[in-house]
Amino acid sequence: VVQHVEQFVVLRRVDGGADVADAYIASHAVAGDVVITADIPLAAILVPNRIYVIDPRGELYTEESIGERLSVRNFMEGLRGSGVETGGHGTYGARDKQQFANALDRVLAKALRA
C-alpha cells in the first residue's frame, strides 16, 4: 500500500515479519532521503549511502559516529544476552521532543538544499 501524505512524505505498508520493513527501507532509500529510526543496524546500512538518518531523540547518525554506535549497541546486546541488566533510555520528555524537532528541521533543510 502506497499513500502520498504530503509532497515529500510517502507512507508505505509492507508485509509483516522480522526485518521486512528494514529490508524495504534499505533497498528503496536513495541518497538525500531522510529516515527516522532508532534501529542502529538499519542506520549503519543507510548512512554510507548518503541517506540522512536521525533517531527519535534527535541524534544525527554520521559516517563518523555510526560505527561506534553500532559497536556499543552490539556490546550492550551481548551483555543483555548474558543476563546483565543494562537499563535503557530514560523517559522521552519535552527536551527530547525539542531536540528531535531541531534535528529534523536541520536535516530537512540540508536535504532540500542538496
N, CA and C of each residue as an Amber inpcrd file, in Angstrom:
protein
   342
   0.8460000  -1.1640000   0.0000000   0.0000000   0.0000000   0.0000000
   0.8960000   1.2320000   0.0000000   0.6910000   2.1170000  -0.9500000
   1.4550000   3.3610000  -1.0400000   0.4840000   4.5180000  -0.9190000
   0.7950000   5.4390000  -0.0260000  -0.0730000   6.5890000   0.1860000
   0.8080000   7.8350000   0.2630000   0.5700000   8.7980000  -0.6020000
   1.3090000  10.0590000  -0.5560000   0.6120000  10.9660000   0.4580000
   1.2970000  11.2460000   1.5480000   0.7400000  12.0440000   2.6300000
   0.9270000  13.5300000   2.3380000   2.0740000  13.8960000   1.8960000
   2.4230000  15.2680000   1.5190000   3.3090000  15.1620000   0.2850000
   3.7090000  16.2870000  -0.2560000   4.5430000  16.2660000  -1.4540000
   5.8190000  15.4510000  -1.2650000   6.4340000  15.5330000  -0.0800000
   7.7150000  14.8710000   0.1450000   7.6280000  13.6940000   1.1100000
   6.4300000  13.3120000   1.5350000   6.2630000  12.2240000   2.5010000
   5.4140000  11.1350000   1.8820000   5.9270000   9.9060000   1.9380000
   5.1960000   8.7640000   1.4000000   5.0980000   7.7080000   2.4900000
   3.9070000   7.1870000   2.6900000   3.6680000   6.1240000   3.6510000
   3.5590000   4.8140000   2.8790000   4.3430000   3.8190000   3.2730000
   4.2960000   2.5150000   2.6210000   4.0510000   1.4470000   3.6680000
   3.2170000   0.4990000   3.3430000   2.9510000  -0.6340000   4.2290000
   3.5620000  -1.8710000   3.5880000   4.3290000  -2.6380000   4.3850000
   4.9500000  -3.8660000   3.8930000   4.4020000  -5.0480000   4.6790000
   4.6320000  -6.2390000   4.1600000   4.2070000  -7.4470000   4.8670000
   4.9020000  -7.5310000   6.2150000   4.2820000  -8.2450000   7.1510000
   4.8720000  -8.4290000   8.4680000   6.0150000  -9.4210000   8.4210000
   6.8160000  -9.4310000   9.4560000   7.9360000 -10.3570000   9.5480000
   9.1680000  -9.6440000  10.0570000  10.1150000 -10.4570000  10.4980000
  11.3470000  -9.9130000  11.0610000  12.1240000  -9.1330000  10.0110000
  12.3930000  -7.8890000  10.2900000  13.2290000  -7.0170000   9.4680000
  12.7120000  -6.7660000   8.0470000  11.4280000  -7.0550000   7.7860000
  10.8690000  -6.8170000   6.4570000  10.8610000  -5.3180000   6.1450000
  10.4350000  -4.5210000   7.0970000  10.4050000  -3.0710000   6.8800000
  11.8210000  -2.5330000   6.6990000  12.7630000  -3.0160000   7.5100000
  14.1540000  -2.5680000   7.3770000  14.7010000  -2.8980000   5.9960000
  14.4440000  -4.1040000   5.5150000  14.9290000  -4.5190000   4.2030000
  14.3270000  -3.6400000   3.1070000  13.0460000  -3.3120000   3.2520000
  12.3990000  -2.4510000   2.2650000  13.0470000  -1.0650000   2.2590000
  13.2220000  -0.5060000   3.4410000  13.8190000   0.8280000   3.5450000
  15.2320000   0.8110000   2.9640000  16.0230000  -0.1770000   3.3440000
  17.4090000  -0.2560000   2.8820000  17.5010000  -0.3900000   1.3660000
  16.5570000  -1.0890000   0.7700000  16.6350000  -1.3040000  -0.6720000
  15.9910000  -0.1770000  -1.4950000  15.1810000   0.6630000  -0.8630000
  14.4930000   1.7150000  -1.6150000  14.9670000   3.1350000  -1.3080000
  15.6340000   3.3440000  -0.1990000  16.1090000   4.6870000   0.1440000
  17.2520000   5.0740000  -0.7900000  17.2650000   6.3290000  -1.1640000
  18.3140000   6.8360000  -2.0480000  19.0080000   8.0280000  -1.3950000
  20.1950000   8.3250000  -1.8740000  20.9670000   9.4410000  -1.3300000
  20.1000000  10.6910000  -1.2490000  20.1550000  11.3400000  -0.0860000
  19.3730000  12.5480000   0.1280000  18.0560000  12.3130000   0.8350000
  17.6050000  11.0600000   0.9100000  16.3840000  10.7590000   1.6600000
  16.6410000  10.9700000   3.1480000  15.5750000  11.1610000   3.8980000
  15.6540000  11.3160000   5.3470000  14.9090000  10.1480000   5.9740000
  15.5880000   9.4460000   6.8820000  14.9810000   8.3140000   7.5850000
  15.0760000   8.5810000   9.0760000  13.9790000   8.3540000   9.7780000
  13.9420000   8.4870000  11.2340000  13.8260000   7.0860000  11.7950000
  14.8130000   6.6770000  12.5890000  14.7940000   5.3390000  13.1640000
  15.6660000   5.2840000  14.4100000  15.2830000   4.4290000  15.3290000
  16.1120000   4.1320000  16.4900000  16.8890000   2.8390000  16.2530000
  16.7180000   2.2460000  15.0810000  17.3510000   0.9780000  14.7270000
  18.7670000   1.2460000  14.2190000  19.7500000   1.0110000  15.0630000
  21.1320000   1.3290000  14.7250000  21.6660000   0.4520000  13.5900000
  21.3770000  -0.8640000  13.5600000  21.8400000  -1.6420000  12.4030000
  21.2730000  -1.1210000  11.0760000  20.0170000  -0.6970000  11.0620000
  19.4500000  -0.1080000   9.8480000  20.1840000   1.1850000   9.5050000
  20.4210000   2.0180000  10.5020000  21.1510000   3.2700000  10.2700000
  22.5390000   2.9840000   9.7010000  23.1920000   1.9220000  10.1800000
  24.5290000   1.5730000   9.7070000  24.5300000   1.1630000   8.2380000
  23.4120000   0.6710000   7.7490000  23.2770000   0.3350000   6.3340000
  23.0370000   1.5990000   5.5090000  22.2390000   2.5110000   6.0480000
  21.8100000   3.6900000   5.2990000  22.8600000   4.7990000   5.2140000
  23.5210000   5.0750000   6.3130000  24.4370000   6.2200000   6.3830000
  25.5240000   6.1850000   5.2980000  26.1690000   5.0460000   5.0400000
  27.1920000   5.0490000   3.9840000  26.6370000   5.3640000   2.5900000
  25.3300000   5.2380000   2.4280000  24.6940000   5.5390000   1.1420000
  24.2200000   6.9840000   1.0570000  24.7450000   7.8410000   1.9460000
  24.4320000   9.2730000   1.9790000  22.9540000   9.5550000   2.2350000
  22.3560000   8.7180000   3.0570000  20.9730000   8.9110000   3.4920000
  21.0440000   9.5650000   4.8660000  20.2720000  10.6160000   5.0630000
  20.2400000  11.2970000   6.3540000  19.4320000  10.4390000   7.3300000
  20.0400000  10.1010000   8.4610000  19.3680000   9.2540000   9.4460000
  19.4510000   9.9250000  10.8060000  18.2750000  10.1430000  11.4080000
  18.2290000  10.6640000  12.7750000  17.3870000   9.7320000  13.6190000
  17.6810000   9.7300000  14.9210000  16.8730000   8.9150000  15.8240000
  15.7890000   9.7850000  16.4570000  14.8150000   9.1700000  17.1220000
  13.6930000   9.9260000  17.6870000  14.0860000  10.9220000  18.7770000
  15.3280000  10.8600000  19.2470000  15.7940000  11.8130000  20.2480000
  16.6450000  12.9170000  19.6300000  16.7550000  12.9120000  18.2940000
  17.4290000  13.9950000  17.6060000  18.8900000  13.7640000  17.2870000
  19.4050000  12.5560000  17.4970000  20.8010000  12.2960000  17.1530000
  20.9100000  12.0140000  15.6560000  21.7970000  12.7420000  14.9940000
  22.0780000  12.5110000  13.5820000  23.1910000  11.4830000  13.5050000
  22.9310000  10.3700000  12.8420000  23.9630000   9.3630000  12.6360000
  24.8080000   9.7950000  11.4410000  26.1120000   9.7610000  11.6020000
  27.0280000  10.1800000  10.5460000  28.0240000   9.0570000  10.2720000
  28.7980000   9.2260000   9.2060000  29.8640000   8.2650000   8.8940000
  30.8210000   8.1430000  10.0790000  31.0550000   9.2510000  10.7730000
  31.9920000   9.2550000  11.8950000  31.4180000   8.5900000  13.1350000
  30.1050000   8.6630000  13.3360000  29.5140000   8.1710000  14.5850000
  28.8710000   6.7960000  14.4960000  28.4770000   6.3550000  13.3180000
  27.6610000   5.1440000  13.2370000  28.4280000   3.8840000  13.6120000
  29.7080000   3.8100000  13.3010000  30.4890000   2.6280000  13.6650000
  30.5500000   2.4370000  15.1700000  30.8180000   3.5330000  15.8840000
  30.8730000   3.4630000  17.3450000  29.5020000   3.1140000  17.9300000
  28.4520000   3.7410000  17.4120000  27.0940000   3.4620000  17.9150000
  26.7290000   1.9950000  17.7040000  27.1120000   1.4320000  16.5590000
  26.8220000   0.0310000  16.2800000  27.6240000  -0.8790000  17.2040000
  28.8720000  -0.5380000  17.4610000  29.7020000  -1.3300000  18.3760000
  29.1270000  -1.3320000  19.7840000  28.7240000  -0.1580000  20.2590000
  28.1330000  -0.0540000  21.5980000  26.8270000  -0.8370000  21.6550000
  26.0070000  -0.7220000  20.6340000  24.7410000  -1.4500000  20.5790000
  24.9840000  -2.9550000  20.6340000  25.9480000  -3.4440000  19.8580000
  26.2420000  -4.8750000  19.8460000  26.8090000  -5.3400000  21.1810000
  27.6570000  -4.5170000  21.8060000  28.1990000  -4.8420000  23.1220000
  27.0830000  -4.9500000  24.1570000  26.1860000  -3.9720000  24.1590000
  25.0760000  -3.9790000  25.1160000  24.1390000  -5.1660000  24.8670000
  23.9130000  -5.5010000  23.6100000  23.0820000  -6.6550000  23.2930000
  23.7250000  -7.9350000  23.8130000  25.0460000  -8.0280000  23.7070000
  25.7730000  -9.1750000  24.2510000  25.6250000  -9.2660000  25.7590000
  25.7200000  -8.1240000  26.4390000  25.5290000  -8.1080000  27.8950000
  24.1240000  -8.5740000  28.2680000  23.1220000  -8.0350000  27.5600000
  21.7370000  -8.4320000  27.8590000  21.5300000  -9.9220000  27.5920000
  22.1700000 -10.4230000  26.5440000  22.0630000 -11.8400000  26.2130000
  22.6700000 -12.7410000  27.2720000  23.6240000 -12.2100000  28.0270000
  24.2410000 -12.9980000  29.0910000  23.5800000 -12.7610000  30.4440000
  22.4750000 -12.0050000  30.4300000  21.7070000 -11.8190000  31.6560000
  21.9910000 -10.5570000  32.4340000  22.8470000  -9.6950000  31.9360000
  23.1650000  -8.4390000  32.6280000  22.0580000  -7.4330000  32.3480000
  21.5620000  -6.7980000  33.4140000  20.5450000  -5.7550000  33.2840000
  21.2450000  -4.4630000  32.8860000  20.9220000  -3.9390000  31.7070000
  21.6370000  -2.7670000  31.1990000  20.8340000  -1.4740000  31.2590000
  19.5850000  -1.5480000  31.6560000  18.7670000  -0.3420000  31.7000000
  18.3620000   0.0830000  30.3090000  18.3400000   1.3420000  30.0730000
  17.9510000   1.8470000  28.7580000  17.7970000   3.3410000  28.8120000
  17.1900000   3.9000000  27.7820000  16.9360000   5.3330000  27.7480000
  15.9580000   5.7100000  28.8460000  16.0680000   6.9330000  29.3020000
  15.1060000   7.4670000  30.2520000  13.8000000   7.7960000  29.5420000
  12.8970000   8.3740000  30.2660000  11.6100000   8.7680000  29.7220000
  11.7980000   9.7850000  28.6020000  10.9870000   9.6380000  27.5650000
  11.0190000  10.5720000  26.4340000  10.2550000  11.8140000  26.8500000
  10.9750000  12.9130000  27.0230000  10.3430000  14.1090000  27.5520000
  10.3740000  15.2880000  26.5960000  10.0080000  16.4360000  27.1260000
   9.9180000  17.6560000  26.3300000  11.2630000  18.0290000  25.7150000
  12.3430000  17.8330000  26.4570000  13.6730000  18.1550000  25.9260000
  14.0000000  17.2630000  24.7270000  13.6590000  15.9740000  24.8240000
  13.8910000  15.0440000  23.7100000  13.0810000  15.4580000  22.4810000
  11.8390000  15.8250000  22.7110000  10.9820000  16.2680000  21.6040000
  11.5620000  17.4900000  20.9080000  12.0670000  18.4320000  21.6990000
  12.6460000  19.6490000  21.1430000  13.9210000  19.3400000  20.3680000
  14.7720000  18.4780000  20.9350000  15.9980000  18.0970000  20.2340000
  15.6720000  17.4080000  18.9140000  14.6590000  16.5360000  18.9210000
  14.2530000  15.8640000  17.6940000  13.7400000  16.8810000  16.6720000
  12.8750000  17.7870000  17.1090000  12.3180000  18.7850000  16.1970000
  13.4240000  19.6380000  15.5830000  14.3920000  20.0460000  16.3920000
  15.5120000  20.8460000  15.8940000  16.3520000  20.0490000  14.8910000
  16.6420000  18.7920000  15.2250000  17.4420000  17.9430000  14.3310000
  16.7030000  17.6980000  13.0270000  15.4120000  17.4360000  13.1020000
  14.6280000  17.2010000  11.8960000  14.6200000  18.4470000  11.0070000
  14.4610000  19.6040000  11.6200000  14.4740000  20.8540000  10.8570000
  15.8070000  21.0400000  10.1340000  16.9170000  20.7980000  10.8520000
  18.2420000  20.9410000  10.2370000  18.4420000  19.9420000   9.0950000
  18.0320000  18.7020000   9.3110000  18.2340000  17.6510000   8.2960000
  17.3700000  17.9110000   7.0740000  16.1320000  18.3170000   7.2810000
  15.2670000  18.5970000   6.1470000  15.7890000  19.7820000   5.3260000
  16.2740000  20.8030000   6.0090000  16.8400000  21.9490000   5.3050000
  18.0710000  21.5290000   4.4950000  18.9220000  20.7090000   5.0970000
  20.1170000  20.2210000   4.3950000  19.7230000  19.3550000   3.2050000
  18.7340000  18.4910000   3.3800000  18.3010000  17.6050000   2.2910000
  17.6900000  18.4050000   1.1440000  16.9310000  19.4270000   1.4720000
  16.3160000  20.2460000   0.4220000  17.3400000  21.0600000  -0.3620000
  18.4180000  21.4830000   0.3270000  19.4770000  22.2240000  -0.3540000
  20.2890000  21.3330000  -1.2890000  20.3980000  20.0660000  -0.9580000
  21.2520000  19.1280000  -1.7270000  20.6350000  18.6960000  -3.0160000
